[in-house]
Amino acid sequence: MAFLTGSRMGVVGNPGDIHTTQRNALGARSFDELGNEYIYLAGVASTVANNWVAYDEVFASTRTLAATLGPCAIASAAIVASNWGWYGLAGKFTGTSGTIADNGHVYSTSTAGSVDDAAVQGSRILGAIARSSDSGGVATFQIQYPMLMGILEPTT
């Protein structure tokens, strides 16, 4: 289990913890001993561990879908509505995926909270790359403040 460290005093909890009352400021950030960065967000219904979420300016999360826009993170636990917890923001994390290849680009899909490497215009998650192929519905990802911006990529 990872334990959070960092310069912010008073950070409560660790990745994988689910809080039934808000215990940190929304948007608070902290690091684990491996240097992975986490953000504290409000949960959303049906979230399971490793789901990809987007979050808004008030740090409310939504499981990603093909048309989702905004900054993204990966849930460290089943942080559902009326709960709060830590989400992966930068570093190496396990994320929910469909079929994806090692070193593949990352795209949101029509399956809430899941990604794959099928190029769909406007659904690429910038700041994310697969670092393993999928296995059992998950893969390893290297992320650096991932963002869904709806950018259309050039076609060849």
Backbone bond lengths (Angstrom), bond angles and torsions (degrees), N, CA, C in turn:
res aa  C-N    CA-C-N  psi(-1)  N-CA   C-N-CA  omega(-1)  CA-C   N-CA-C  phi
1 M - - - 1.444 - - 1.520 108.73 -
2 A 1.319 116.63 137.01 1.454 122.06 178.36 1.524 110.55 -82.10
3 F 1.326 116.06 146.32 1.457 121.96 175.95 1.515 108.39 -120.36
4 L 1.327 117.59 135.19 1.450 121.47 -177.70 1.517 111.56 -79.02
5 T 1.318 115.01 140.86 1.453 122.44 174.67 1.514 107.21 -134.02
6 G 1.287 118.55 173.36 1.454 120.36 175.71 1.505 111.81 145.17
7 S 1.332 115.05 -179.90 1.451 120.24 -174.82 1.522 113.07 -80.36
8 R 1.340 118.36 -20.57 1.458 120.37 -179.34 1.521 108.70 -69.85
9 M 1.296 116.48 123.70 1.459 120.70 178.82 1.524 109.29 -83.92
10 G 1.293 116.38 146.69 1.449 120.39 173.94 1.508 115.68 81.61
11 V 1.354 119.23 14.25 1.456 120.94 175.34 1.512 108.12 -66.25
12 V 1.323 116.39 131.51 1.460 121.51 -176.80 1.521 109.25 -111.66
13 G 1.323 116.70 132.01 1.458 122.01 174.12 1.510 113.32 95.01
14 N 1.326 113.60 177.07 1.451 122.71 -179.49 1.517 109.01 -139.17
15 P 1.332 117.97 162.59 1.457 119.52 175.78 1.528 109.92 -52.90
16 G 1.303 116.08 137.08 1.458 121.08 -178.28 1.514 113.26 96.26
17 D 1.340 117.36 -17.82 1.461 120.47 175.92 1.525 109.79 -74.22
18 I 1.324 116.14 142.30 1.459 122.14 174.64 1.518 106.80 -117.22
19 H 1.324 116.69 121.99 1.460 121.34 -178.64 1.524 110.10 -100.14
20 T 1.314 116.54 128.63 1.460 121.29 177.95 1.527 111.27 -87.90
21 T 1.336 116.63 -11.87 1.460 122.83 168.76 1.520 106.50 -129.25
22 Q 1.315 116.93 147.45 1.462 120.12 -179.50 1.516 109.28 -65.38
23 R 1.356 116.12 125.39 1.467 120.09 -174.92 1.522 113.28 -117.86
24 N 1.319 117.59 -2.54 1.464 123.48 176.88 1.518 107.85 -141.32
25 A 1.308 116.32 162.81 1.461 119.84 173.91 1.525 108.72 -65.96
26 L 1.328 116.98 136.57 1.465 119.75 175.75 1.525 108.46 -60.94
27 G 1.329 115.95 135.76 1.450 121.40 -177.25 1.518 113.99 87.81
28 A 1.349 117.56 -4.36 1.468 120.30 176.98 1.525 108.76 -58.43
29 R 1.306 115.99 147.25 1.464 120.56 179.77 1.513 109.80 -125.87
30 S 1.320 114.52 148.44 1.453 120.01 177.43 1.524 109.22 -154.62
31 F 1.307 116.69 170.08 1.461 123.24 -175.55 1.515 110.58 -123.79
32 D 1.341 115.88 151.06 1.458 119.19 170.91 1.525 108.55 -95.29
33 E 1.318 116.44 178.98 1.459 120.45 -175.63 1.523 113.33 -68.73
34 L 1.335 117.95 -12.07 1.464 121.53 177.21 1.526 112.01 -92.99
35 G 1.343 116.40 -2.52 1.459 120.83 179.96 1.513 114.10 91.49
36 N 1.342 118.15 1.32 1.468 120.79 176.57 1.519 109.04 -69.70
37 E 1.328 116.65 138.19 1.463 121.53 -178.75 1.526 110.20 -101.66
38 Y 1.333 115.80 141.08 1.461 123.46 -179.05 1.518 110.12 -125.10
39 I 1.335 116.04 154.59 1.454 123.22 175.30 1.526 108.52 -125.12
40 Y 1.317 117.02 142.21 1.466 122.54 -178.44 1.526 108.55 -93.64
41 L 1.350 115.88 120.53 1.465 121.87 -175.26 1.524 111.46 -132.02
42 A 1.323 114.96 160.82 1.464 121.90 169.62 1.521 108.06 -77.37
43 G 1.326 117.19 142.97 1.463 122.33 -178.63 1.521 112.83 -79.50
44 V 1.322 114.68 176.62 1.464 122.20 178.55 1.528 108.06 -142.44
45 A 1.326 116.29 149.95 1.466 122.13 -177.67 1.525 111.73 -51.75
46 S 1.309 115.48 142.54 1.464 125.34 173.18 1.526 114.77 71.91
47 T 1.314 118.81 6.43 1.463 120.22 177.43 1.521 109.82 -68.75
48 V 1.321 115.99 135.03 1.461 121.70 172.12 1.523 107.81 -119.27
49 A 1.317 115.99 163.24 1.464 120.02 178.30 1.520 109.67 -53.52
50 N 1.309 116.57 138.51 1.466 126.16 177.19 1.525 113.92 82.42
51 N 1.336 119.03 -1.25 1.465 120.26 176.66 1.524 110.50 -66.59
52 W 1.321 114.90 144.47 1.460 121.87 171.90 1.527 107.86 -83.08
53 V 1.321 116.17 135.61 1.465 121.40 176.19 1.521 109.19 -130.03
54 A 1.323 114.60 155.47 1.461 121.50 166.63 1.521 105.51 -108.37
55 Y 1.314 116.50 154.88 1.470 118.85 178.46 1.523 109.36 -136.36
56 D 1.333 114.10 156.22 1.462 119.44 -175.27 1.525 111.59 -105.79
57 E 1.319 115.40 -169.10 1.462 121.34 -175.07 1.525 114.18 -68.56
58 V 1.332 118.18 -15.06 1.470 121.21 175.48 1.530 110.64 -106.02
59 F 1.324 116.55 13.29 1.465 125.14 174.69 1.527 113.40 65.29
60 A 1.340 116.12 30.72 1.462 121.75 171.36 1.526 107.32 -89.71
61 S 1.318 117.65 135.43 1.461 121.46 -176.39 1.523 111.86 -98.18
62 T 1.329 114.46 154.72 1.463 124.26 174.57 1.517 106.56 -138.92
63 R 1.325 118.36 132.39 1.469 118.87 176.67 1.523 108.92 -62.67
64 T 1.326 116.36 137.31 1.458 120.44 -176.09 1.520 111.92 -64.55
65 L 1.303 114.78 145.38 1.462 125.22 171.52 1.519 107.21 -137.82
66 A 1.317 116.83 171.35 1.463 121.37 -176.13 1.528 112.90 -55.27
67 A 1.316 119.53 -33.57 1.463 121.73 -176.37 1.521 113.44 -99.04
68 T 1.325 118.30 6.23 1.464 121.78 -178.31 1.524 110.18 -68.81
69 L 1.321 116.27 145.28 1.461 121.88 174.80 1.519 109.34 -128.84
70 G 1.334 116.76 150.24 1.458 121.60 174.22 1.513 113.07 124.39
71 P 1.340 115.58 177.33 1.461 119.76 177.22 1.522 110.41 -66.02
72 C 1.328 115.95 149.55 1.470 121.75 -175.31 1.521 110.97 -123.31
73 A 1.324 115.24 161.10 1.459 122.96 175.72 1.525 107.60 -154.85
74 I 1.328 116.91 172.91 1.463 121.93 -178.77 1.533 108.88 -119.32
75 A 1.331 116.24 125.98 1.467 121.94 -177.82 1.524 110.89 -64.91
76 S 1.335 116.34 133.60 1.464 120.55 178.06 1.527 111.78 -88.83
77 A 1.346 116.56 -6.72 1.470 121.98 -178.60 1.525 108.17 -161.87
78 A 1.320 117.01 179.19 1.470 122.32 177.34 1.533 108.55 -80.43
79 I 1.317 115.93 76.81 1.465 122.85 -175.77 1.528 107.47 -91.75
80 V 1.315 115.47 91.18 1.462 121.57 -174.07 1.530 110.73 -90.08
81 A 1.351 115.88 179.59 1.464 121.25 178.87 1.528 109.53 -54.19
82 S 1.294 116.27 145.77 1.476 124.08 -177.66 1.521 112.73 70.18
83 N 1.338 117.84 14.69 1.460 123.29 173.83 1.522 108.80 -126.90
84 W 1.333 115.62 166.76 1.452 122.92 177.89 1.509 107.67 -137.03
85 G 1.346 116.02 157.20 1.451 118.88 177.86 1.510 112.78 -178.74
86 W 1.325 114.46 -174.34 1.469 122.56 -176.10 1.530 110.79 -96.03
87 Y 1.322 115.06 138.66 1.463 123.85 -179.62 1.524 108.76 -125.92
88 G 1.347 116.66 139.10 1.457 121.26 177.90 1.511 111.31 -66.18
89 L 1.344 116.06 133.06 1.457 121.85 -175.97 1.526 112.64 -122.19
90 A 1.331 116.90 -36.78 1.462 120.85 179.95 1.528 108.39 -151.55
91 G 1.326 115.21 129.39 1.462 120.89 -179.58 1.510 111.03 131.34
92 K 1.322 116.28 -150.00 1.474 123.28 -177.13 1.522 108.55 -110.69
93 F 1.350 116.27 123.29 1.455 122.21 -175.92 1.522 111.00 -141.03
94 T 1.324 116.19 155.27 1.454 122.62 170.83 1.519 107.29 -88.45
95 G 1.330 116.85 131.65 1.461 121.03 -179.38 1.518 111.56 -132.83
96 T 1.321 115.84 153.62 1.461 122.28 177.50 1.527 109.05 -66.06
97 S 1.339 116.15 134.50 1.461 118.70 -178.75 1.516 111.49 -149.51
98 G 1.313 113.61 154.80 1.449 121.45 165.19 1.521 105.91 -88.70
99 T 1.312 116.44 -147.20 1.461 120.62 179.13 1.523 109.38 -69.49
100 I 1.323 115.67 122.45 1.464 120.46 179.37 1.523 108.40 -147.83
101 A 1.323 115.79 144.26 1.460 121.60 -179.84 1.521 110.60 -101.57
102 D 1.314 115.86 151.18 1.456 121.50 174.53 1.528 108.65 -53.93
103 N 1.310 116.81 135.59 1.462 124.86 -178.22 1.525 113.52 68.57
104 G 1.325 116.84 15.83 1.463 120.74 179.62 1.519 112.36 -78.76
105 H 1.331 114.97 150.35 1.460 120.36 170.88 1.524 107.62 -66.26
106 V 1.311 116.97 158.13 1.460 122.22 -174.38 1.525 109.77 -114.61
107 Y 1.351 115.63 128.56 1.466 122.17 -179.90 1.524 109.55 -128.76
108 S 1.332 116.07 140.87 1.464 119.66 172.32 1.521 108.04 -70.03
109 T 1.325 116.32 159.23 1.465 121.44 -175.20 1.522 110.24 -130.71
110 S 1.315 115.86 -178.18 1.465 121.04 175.94 1.526 111.62 -80.69
111 T 1.333 117.77 -3.42 1.462 122.47 174.86 1.524 107.91 -94.63
112 A 1.320 116.91 115.32 1.469 121.41 -175.81 1.523 111.54 -56.07
113 G 1.342 115.88 127.97 1.459 121.96 175.42 1.512 115.33 83.43
114 S 1.335 117.85 1.75 1.463 121.66 -176.68 1.525 110.49 -118.66
115 V 1.321 115.56 154.27 1.463 122.09 177.50 1.521 109.17 -129.97
116 D 1.331 116.07 165.90 1.457 121.35 170.79 1.520 108.17 -152.28
117 D 1.337 117.28 -169.67 1.465 119.71 -179.54 1.524 112.80 -110.85
118 A 1.329 117.44 16.66 1.467 120.86 176.24 1.528 108.48 -77.02
119 A 1.330 115.50 117.08 1.464 120.85 -176.32 1.524 110.91 -66.14
120 V 1.321 115.46 112.12 1.461 122.50 177.06 1.525 106.61 -121.74
121 Q 1.329 116.21 121.83 1.459 120.49 -178.11 1.521 111.15 -52.28
122 G 1.327 116.23 129.07 1.451 121.99 176.19 1.509 115.11 83.59
123 S 1.349 118.64 2.17 1.466 120.92 -175.73 1.528 113.94 -116.79
124 R 1.320 117.49 8.78 1.473 119.50 -179.48 1.523 109.85 -73.39
125 I 1.327 115.12 135.47 1.457 120.96 176.05 1.528 107.42 -95.59
126 L 1.322 115.54 108.35 1.450 120.93 179.03 1.525 108.60 -73.69
127 G 1.333 116.71 145.94 1.462 120.61 179.73 1.518 113.07 82.33
128 A 1.337 117.07 20.57 1.467 120.94 178.99 1.521 109.14 -142.69
129 I 1.327 115.82 139.46 1.461 121.22 175.57 1.527 108.00 -144.26
130 A 1.332 115.64 141.51 1.468 120.37 177.09 1.523 108.40 -72.50
131 R 1.323 116.76 135.02 1.457 121.41 177.48 1.521 111.89 -115.21
132 S 1.350 115.65 11.83 1.463 122.40 170.67 1.515 106.32 -158.15
133 S 1.309 116.69 164.33 1.456 119.42 170.47 1.529 107.62 -82.02
134 D 1.328 115.76 164.30 1.463 120.03 -177.22 1.525 110.73 -69.86
135 S 1.323 114.33 148.32 1.453 121.71 175.83 1.520 107.72 -151.56
136 G 1.325 116.63 115.77 1.459 120.42 178.74 1.514 113.86 65.12
137 G 1.327 117.70 29.13 1.462 121.26 176.93 1.511 115.19 86.11
138 V 1.342 117.30 9.34 1.459 121.25 176.12 1.528 109.61 -138.22
139 A 1.325 114.95 161.76 1.460 122.20 174.52 1.521 107.54 -147.12
140 T 1.337 115.70 167.98 1.459 121.14 175.21 1.521 108.00 -93.22
141 F 1.340 115.36 136.85 1.460 121.02 -178.92 1.519 110.03 -128.14
142 Q 1.319 115.35 143.98 1.456 121.47 168.63 1.519 104.91 -103.35
143 I 1.335 116.35 121.11 1.460 119.79 -177.97 1.520 110.17 -126.00
144 Q 1.312 115.24 150.74 1.453 122.83 177.75 1.523 107.26 -142.53
145 Y 1.319 116.53 88.57 1.467 123.40 -177.89 1.532 110.83 50.21
146 P 1.332 117.10 62.23 1.466 120.82 -176.02 1.530 112.17 -62.24
147 M 1.336 115.16 149.65 1.460 121.32 -175.26 1.524 110.44 -145.94
148 L 1.328 115.62 131.56 1.462 122.70 171.08 1.517 107.14 -97.69
149 M 1.326 117.26 113.51 1.454 120.59 -174.72 1.516 113.78 -115.98
150 G 1.330 118.64 -2.07 1.453 120.54 -179.01 1.520 113.61 70.27
151 I 1.326 116.98 23.29 1.459 121.32 -177.70 1.521 110.31 -71.68
152 L 1.323 116.07 133.18 1.461 120.51 175.14 1.515 108.05 -88.65
153 E 1.320 115.39 127.96 1.461 120.93 -178.95 1.520 109.66 -90.67
154 P 1.342 116.41 149.24 1.456 118.37 177.67 1.516 111.19 -64.28
155 T 1.306 116.66 143.74 1.464 120.85 176.09 1.524 108.51 -103.72
156 T 1.337 114.17 152.09 1.473 117.25 -179.20 1.495 111.17 -110.55
